[in-house]
Amino acid sequence: VVIVQTRSRGKVAFTKYHKVRHAIVILQARKRGKISRSKYIEILCAVIAIQATWRGLVARSRYLQIRYAVNVLQGITHMKAVRSEFLSMKNAAIVIQTWM
């Protein structure tokens, strides 16, 4: 009778131990999953911030290149217009001077 009771109590204790151990393993897994997800979200936010900063730098660089090119083209266009006006005035002055 003592042996049966001992084995019965041992089986009950063993079953309870396994249930508690299983619950602990599940809780640990959930906690690790939560920590992993929060680290992933933190890294994802950092990556998005770096990408946004890089895209901004690239966009600003392209904008400045285009702006510089537009300024150069406007300068050339203005120079040609002013030079054309100057040459027509010079030719007019030469015509006037030849008649005097």
Summary of the structure (lengths in Angstrom):
residues: 100
radius of gyration: 42.7
end to end distance: 146.7
largest distance: 146.7
contacts: 193
relative contact order: 0.03
helix: 98%
strand: 0%
